[in-house]
Amino acid sequence: MSKYLFVGHVYSPDHESWQRILQKGYTTRLRPVCLCLVQGEGPELYIALTRGQYLLKRLPYSGPLHAPQCEHYEPPPELSGLGQVSGSAIREELETQTTMLSLDFALNKGRSRQSGVASEVEHESVRSDGTKLTMRGLLHFLMDEAGLTRWTPAMTGRRSWYVVRRELLRGASSKMTKGQPLPALIHIPESFVLDRADEIRQRQRESLARLLESTSARMILLGEVKAIEDARYGKCLIVKHMPDAKLMMTDDLHKHLVSRFAHQLQLWSQIEMSHLMMLSTISRSAQGVMSIEAVCLMNVTEHWIPFESLFEWELLDALHREQRRFTKGLRYNLPSTKPLACTVLQDTGEASTAMFVVPQDAEGEYDAAIDVLMQQSNLLAWKWRAGAESIPKLPMTWTESQAQQQQQVSQGDDQARDAQLHQDLAAHELIEHESSHEPSEQKKVFEQS
């Protein structure tokens, strides 16, 4: 259990008055100190009020200062796409305890805006230099803020859509964009239960009320894709837990969707236990029909961990089977030509281990860029050249390395004892040999005398 220092007093979240302690610290703007480090001064945290609960949050850019096993630990931002957008597209304001997001897509229909498929930016242009978040960047940010990129063995079997939605809403709270709170602009469907269908539909109408203001209004929809199928006219996308709503798409938009996200759709079809998440902007016509204006798709594992390729899925599956503790790196606006740490292992001791899945067609510049990243982060590195070789042996956990060191010490002690025993036996044999010759020599001397 984590422990924190509050002006000379140490508390942990299991304290019976934990919320009252945080409330008092929130009122006085106290900065508790995290006691995760064995040596040195611990990093400070700040207290935030989120959805009626007081929470401890790390200060901006302080994630790598925490111990790898600490819940507030965050890998160095340069190992993912977060380093490109942090401070520009994503700006944290501690005075107001809000995060300002700059988006590169519209939430109102304009003459110069055209609907289409959200780009997974693969070119480095003005719009992908980190000054604004793409749809993929926003989706990755919300997954990060919700903690859905983190995994510990204790989470097994505890991630339902109810939990995923709750954490996504928590991650969206205290975020502002385009002068409005993000929660007022985003709809995440709640788990649909037939016995409570009417009240769920009523809450859904209230959540989507912005679309009733004008046919030019747009909202962000974040959910899981259930199906993409033909409609009487055009195509439609069905979102899980929204059975009454079919999101219409024109044939042209569907064509672009299938072309742009062919890779994601293939992975979704191939890996049965995986989920396909979507983030889109939607509108409602005067007749009440909802349509997709722009959309971005993302693959996640059965545990809701994002992945980009079949090789990344294989690595995540191996980490799950080995019950490892890790954080998944996300690309945000970063193009696929730039290296990205697939995961960062947090159970390898004082130094975390960055794991890279290197594309088979990557050239020497890719490896050189990884070397630069590792020099900047001071972490251990693990590489897998996907497709060219089988997955290498996973790095040992701190417990395994300690056990191996003890075994080596024990083996060294055994070898030392064996060597000493051999020396003792050899000395004993020499003494016996010398003593066996002494009587004959004495006999000769006696006979001569």
N, C-alpha and C positions, 0 to 999 in steps of 0.2 A: 504494500500500500504506500502510495506517495505521501511525503511529508513536506510541510511548508512552514516557514518561519514568519510569524506575525508579531513584530516588535517584541522580540525576546521570548515569545511563546510558540511552541511547535504544535501544529494541528494536522490532522489528516481527514480526508473526506468521509471517513466512517464515524466521525465525531457526531454525537447526537444533536449538537447545536451548530452544525456546519453552515447551514444557510444563514443563520443569524450572525455567525462570525463573518461570513462574506458580506452580508448586508452592512454591517458596521464598517468593514474595510472599504466597501463601495462608497459609503457616505463620506468617509474621511479621505478618499482617494489614496488609500494605502497601496503600496507595491509589495506584496508578499514575495519571499525568496524561496525558490525551489531548492530542496535539499537532495537533489538526485546525484550530485557529484560527491565522490569519496574524498577528493582533495580539491582545494581551491574554493573560492567564493562562488556560490550558486547564482544562476541568472534570476533576474526579477521577472515577475508576472504582473498582469493587471486584472482587475475584477470587472466583469461585464454583466449586464442584465439582459438576458435573452429569453424571450417568450415566458416571462414571469419567473425565471430562475436565475440565480447568481452563479456565474461560472468563472473559473480561472483560465486566462488565455495568455499565450506567450506574446511578448513584445515583438514588433516587426523586426525581422532579420535575426532574431535570437534563437531560432529553432536549433541550429547546429551547436549552440553553446550548451544544450542539455545533454545528459548522458544518453547513449543510444537506447537503453531500455526504458527511458522516461516517456510517459505518455505525451509530453509536450515537445519531444524531439522531432525535428524536421530535417531531412537531408539538405545539404547545401543547395541553394536555388539554381546554381549553375549546372547541376546534374540533370535538371529537367527544363521544361520550357518556362517555368515560373520566373526564372531570372531575367527573361527577356521582357516580361510585362509588368513585373513588380516595380512600383514607384512611378509608373507611367499610366498604363491602362488600369492598374489596380493601385489605389492610393489609400493608405490607412491614416485616419485622423483620430489620434488618441484623445484629443480634447472633447470631441463629440462622440467618441467611440463608434464611429461609423466608417465604412469602407466605401469609397467612391469608385464606381466602375464606368469606364468609357467603352461603349459598344460601337462596333462598326456596321451595325444593321439597324434599320428603322423600326420604330414602334407606332408609326403613323404612315398612312399611305400618302405619298407625294408624287408630283408629276415626274420628278426625275428618278423616282424609285421604281424598280421593276422587280416583280416577284421571281423567285427562282430557288435553286438549290444552294444552300450555304456552302461556301467553298472551304475545303480542307486546304488551307493555304500552302501551296508547294512552291511558290515563287516569293522572292524577297522584294516586296514592293512597299510603297508608302503605307499601304493599309495593313501590312503584316510586319511592321518594324517594331511592334510592341506598344505603340501609342494607343491602340484600341483593341478590344477583345473581339475576335471572330466568334461565331456561334460555337465552334469547337472549343475555343478558349474559355468561353463562359461555362460550357458544360464541364470542362475539366476543372475549372475553378470551384464550381459548386460541389463536384465530387470530392475535391480536396478538402473544402471547408466542412463537408459532412463527415469527414473521416472515413469515407468509403475506399480510400486508397491505402488504408492501414489494415494490417492483419496480424492477429495473434491466435494461437491455437484455441484459446478460450472462446473465440467468436464462432466456432464451428456450430452450425445448426441454429444460430441466433439472428440470422439476417433474412427476415421476411420483407415483403414489400411494405408492410406497416412500419417496420424499423427504418428501411431505406427512405421512405417518404418523410418520416419524422425527422431524420437527420438532415435530409436535404432542405426541409423547411427551416430547420435550425441554422443551417449554413447560409441560407438566403437572408435571414434576419440581420438587421443592422447594416444592410447593404443599400446603397443609393445609386440610381442611374437615371440619367436624363431628368434630373430634378425631382424624382419620385422614389419612394421606397420600393425596392425590388419585390418584396412579397405582394405588393398591390398589382404588380405587372406579370406575375408568374402564376401558373396553375399547375399543381401536381395532383393528379387524381388520387383520392383515397381508396383503400381496399373496398371493393364492391361486395356487399353482403345482401343477398336477396331479401332477407327478413327486414332489412332497414333501407330498402331501395328508395323509398319516397324521401326520407330525410337526407340521404346521400345526394339524391338529385337536387334537392333544394339547396344544399351547401355548394354543390357544383355550380348552380345558377348564380348564387351570390358571389362565388369566386370569379366567375367569368362576366360579372356585371359590366366591366369596362367596355366589353364588345357591344353592349346595348347603347352606349353613348352615341356612336356614329359608325357608319359602315367603313369609315377610313381608319378606325381604331384597330390597333394590333395588340395581341397579348403573346406572352411566351408560354408554351406548353412543354412540360418535361414529363416524360412517361416511358412506358415500355411498349414496343411495337408488338401487336398481336398478329396482325395480318395486313398484307397489301394485296388488294384484289380488284377485280373489275366492278364497275358500277354501270348503271344504265347509260350514263354519259360520262366518259372519262374513267378515272380510277379513284379509289378511295383507300385511305389508311385507317385501320382500326387500332385504337389504343386500348391496351389492357386496363380493366377497371373503369372503362367508359363505354359500356355496351350500347348505350343509346345514341352515341355520337359517332358518325362516320365523317372523317375529315376528307373533303373532296380535293382531288388534284386534277389538273388538266392533263391531257395526253402528253403535252410538251414537257410539263413539270415532271411527270412520271418517267418520261424518257431520260431526262437529265438526272433524275434520282438514281435510276438503275445504272446509268453510265458512271456517275461520279462515285457511287457507293457500292459498286459491284463487288469489291473485295469484302466489305462488311457483310453484304447479303450472302455471299458464298460461305463465309465463316459461320454465320448464323444458321445456315442450312446444314453445314457439316458437323458442327458441335452441338448435339442435341440438348445438352444441359445448359448451354449458354443463353444469355438474354441479349436482346437488341434494344438499346435505349435510343431515344430521339429527343432532340430539342428543336423546337420549331416556333415560328411566328404564325399565328392564326388570325383569321378575320371571320366576321359573321355578316351575311348578306341581309338585306331588308326583309327577306322571306325567312330568315332564321337558319340558313344553311351555313355551316362552318367549313372553311376552306384553309388549306395550307398555303402560306405565302413563301416561306423558305424553311429549309429543314436540314438538320445534321444528324447523322447516325453514328452510333458507337457500340462496339461489342463489349460485353462484360461476361465474366465467368458466372458459374452458378452461385458464387459467393459475392457477386456484384463488384468484382475487381476488374477495371478496364484492361483490355489488351488489344494490340494492334495486328498481331499475326498469329499463325498456328504455332510458330516457334515460341512466342511469348506465352501462349496458352500452355504449352508443354512445360515451360519453366515454372509457371505459376502452379500448375498441377503437381509438379515434383516438390515444390516448396510446401504446398498444402499437405501432401502425403508425409513429408518429413517433419511436419508440425513446426515450421520455422516462423520467425517473427520478422516482418518486413514492411516497407512502404513502397508502393508502386509509383514510378515516375510517370508523369504525363507531359504531353508535348505542347499543350496550349497552342500558340501560333507558330511554333517552331516547325520548319519544313523537315521532311523525312531524310533529307541529305545531311542533316546535322545529327551528331551522336546524342543519344539519350540513354541515361541509366534506366534500364528496364525496371529494376528494383534495387533497393538498398537494404541489405540485411542488417538487422539491429540486435542480433544475438551472437555476434562474433567477438565480443569483448569490448575493450575500451575504444577500439577503432571499428567503425561500421565497414561493410563491404559493398561497394557499388558493383552491380552485375549488369554487364552489357551483352545484348544479343546483337552481334554484328551481322549485317546482311551479307549474303554469300557473294554478291557482286560488288561489295564495298572495296574501294581501292586504298592505297597506303595513306592517303590524306585523312581518311576516316579514323584509322588507328592512331595517327599522329594527333588528331583532335582529341581522341580519348585520353591520350597521354597528358595533354595539356590540362584537361579537366581534372585528372587525378592529381596532378601537381598542385592545382589550385585548392582542391578539397581536402587533401591529406588523408584520404580514405584508402582502404585496401581495394584492389581491383580483381574482378573475375570476368573472363571473356568467353563467349561461345560464338564461334563462326558458324552460324546456322546454315544447315544444308550441306556444308562441306565436311562436317564431322558430327559424331553423336554428342549428346550433351555431356560436358565434363562433370567430374565429381564435384558435388556442392561443397563450398567451404565448411569447415568444421565449426560447430557452435563453441562458445567459450567453455561450456561444460565438457565437451568432447576433447578440446585441446588441453584442458587441465588434466583430464583423465589420462590422455596420451603422455603428457609430461611426467605424471606420476608413474606411469607404466615404464617409461624410459628410465626414470630414476631408479625404480625398483629393479629393472633389468640390469642397470649399471651396478647397483649394489650386489645383485646376484653374481654378476661377472667378477666383481672385485672379490667377493667371498670365494668363488671358485678358484680364482687365481691364487689367493692366499692359501687355500687348501692345498693346491698343487705344490706351492712352495713349501708348505709344512711337510707334505708327504715326501717331497724330494729331499728335504733336510733330514727327515727321519730315516729314510733309506740310506743316506750317506753315513749317518751315525752308526746304523746297524752294520753297514759294510766295513767301516773302520774298526768297530768293536769285534767283528768276526775275525780280523787279522791279528788282533793284539795277542791272543793266547799262543799262537804259533810262534810269534816273535819272542815272547817270554820263554817259550819252551827251548828255543834255540840258544838263547842266552844262558839258561839254566844248564843245558847239556854242555855247552862250551866251558862253563865254570866248573 
